[in-house]
Amino acid sequence: MSKKKISHVHKDVAEVAKEACNELYDSVMSNNWVFDEWKRQHPGASAKTLRAAFVKRNWDKCIPLARATMARLLAASSDPALTERVYNALVLDNELVMGRNSPSILMGTTNVGDNTKH
């Protein structure tokens, strides 16, 4: 099994995504069939290990949610230190766009969502 490396996300955004995925685990695993299948795929694993495996496998799917959550926090926070930390994390995360998009999109030779080759 290959390890997936997510490198184009700020560490604070990644942390929020992992927390969101941890919460998602409860919702997803409330379906008995899904939980039984997850246990079958991880024989002998403890409840803590099952949760950790789920987060490790799926946290990157929660990155957009983490970014949106942090952006909403900017408007709702009354703590200047927290606001500054969240703002800086989102700005730095946005600067990682170079790694998230293909060079042709960044150079303007291809539109986002356009799969045609030039």
Secondary structure, 3 states (H helix, E strand, C coil): CCCCCCCCCCHHHHHHHHHHHHHHHHHHCCCHHHHHHHHHHCCCCCHHHHHHHHHHHHHHHHHHHHHHHHHHHHHHCCCHHHHHHHHHHHHHHHHCHHHHCCHHHHHCCCCCCCCCCC
